[in-house]
Amino acid sequence: MGEWRDEAGSVVERLHQCIDVDISATPFSNSLPINRLCFEPGERKLLRVAYLAVPDLTIEAVEQAYTCIEPGRVYRYEGIFRKFEANLRVDEMGVVEDYPSLFRRIR
């Protein structure tokens, strides 16, 4: 669980225990842990994720946390590694539709 390999098939140790990936160029990445994890109202979960920075395409293991503010609708995201927080609003499918100051889905 949480094992990453490079193009040669070798284990990438620095990403050990990272289950989720966060691609900085899209809020869709935040939808993955929100939907994968089961949250109780007010519950906070700490994660170790593989963070892919765009456009430089560097990848590192970082800590993030999600807190259930309103079940099925609003989750607080904490990018602990960069001291950033935002309340993310998701749609009925759990896909992030509003990531304040960065992304907003237009229908």
C-alpha positions as CSV (number, residue, x, y, z in Angstrom):
1,M,0.0,0.0,0.0
2,G,1.4,3.4,-0.9
3,E,4.3,2.1,-3.0
4,W,5.5,4.2,-5.9
5,R,7.9,3.1,-8.6
6,D,10.0,5.0,-11.2
7,E,10.2,4.3,-14.9
8,A,12.8,1.6,-14.3
9,G,10.6,-0.2,-11.8
10,S,12.6,0.8,-8.7
11,V,10.7,1.8,-5.5
12,V,10.7,5.5,-4.9
13,E,11.4,5.5,-1.1
14,R,10.6,9.2,-0.6
15,L,7.0,8.6,-1.6
16,H,6.6,5.6,0.8
17,Q,3.0,5.4,2.3
18,C,1.6,8.1,-0.1
19,I,-1.7,6.8,-1.3
20,D,-3.1,10.0,-2.9
21,V,-1.5,12.3,-5.4
22,D,-2.0,16.1,-5.4
23,I,-1.4,17.8,-8.7
24,S,-1.0,21.5,-8.1
25,A,-2.6,22.5,-11.4
26,T,-6.1,21.0,-10.7
27,P,-8.5,20.9,-7.7
28,F,-9.7,17.5,-8.9
29,S,-6.8,15.9,-6.9
30,N,-8.5,17.1,-3.7
31,S,-11.6,15.2,-4.7
32,L,-9.7,11.9,-4.4
33,P,-9.1,11.8,-0.6
34,I,-12.5,13.5,0.1
35,N,-14.2,10.7,-1.7
36,R,-11.9,7.9,-0.5
37,L,-12.1,8.6,3.2
38,C,-15.2,8.3,5.3
39,F,-15.6,11.5,7.4
40,E,-17.8,12.2,10.5
41,P,-18.9,15.8,10.9
42,G,-16.0,17.8,12.3
43,E,-13.5,15.0,11.8
44,R,-10.0,15.9,10.7
45,K,-7.7,13.4,8.8
46,L,-4.0,13.8,8.3
47,L,-2.5,12.5,5.1
48,R,0.9,12.0,3.5
49,V,0.5,12.6,-0.3
50,A,2.6,12.6,-3.4
51,Y,2.6,16.3,-4.4
52,L,3.3,17.1,-8.0
53,A,4.2,20.8,-8.6
54,V,3.3,22.2,-11.9
55,P,4.9,23.5,-14.2
56,D,8.3,22.3,-12.8
57,L,7.1,18.7,-12.4
58,T,8.8,18.0,-9.2
59,I,7.3,15.4,-6.9
60,E,7.6,15.2,-3.1
61,A,5.9,13.6,-0.1
62,V,4.0,16.2,1.9
63,E,1.5,16.4,4.8
64,Q,-2.0,17.6,4.2
65,A,-5.2,17.4,6.2
66,Y,-8.9,17.5,5.5
67,T,-11.7,18.3,7.9
68,C,-15.4,17.7,7.3
69,I,-17.2,21.0,7.8
70,E,-20.5,20.0,6.2
71,P,-20.8,16.3,5.2
72,G,-20.9,15.9,1.5
73,R,-20.6,19.6,0.8
74,V,-17.7,21.4,2.5
75,Y,-14.3,20.2,3.6
76,R,-11.4,22.3,5.0
77,Y,-8.1,21.5,3.2
78,E,-4.8,22.2,4.9
79,G,-1.6,22.2,2.9
80,I,0.5,21.8,6.0
81,F,3.8,21.9,4.0
82,R,3.0,25.4,2.7
83,K,0.8,26.7,5.5
84,F,-2.3,27.1,3.4
85,E,-5.9,26.5,4.3
86,A,-9.1,26.7,2.2
87,N,-12.7,25.5,2.6
88,L,-13.5,23.4,-0.5
89,R,-17.1,23.1,-1.7
90,V,-17.9,19.9,-3.5
91,D,-20.8,18.9,-5.7
92,E,-23.2,15.9,-5.2
93,M,-20.5,13.6,-6.7
94,G,-17.8,14.9,-4.3
95,V,-15.9,16.7,-7.0
96,V,-14.4,20.1,-5.9
97,E,-16.4,22.9,-7.5
98,D,-15.0,25.8,-5.5
99,Y,-11.5,26.2,-4.2
100,P,-11.3,29.8,-3.0
101,S,-8.6,32.0,-4.5
102,L,-7.5,29.3,-7.0
103,F,-10.2,27.5,-8.9
104,R,-14.0,27.7,-9.5
105,R,-16.0,25.5,-11.8
106,I,-18.2,27.3,-14.3
107,R,-21.2,25.4,-15.6
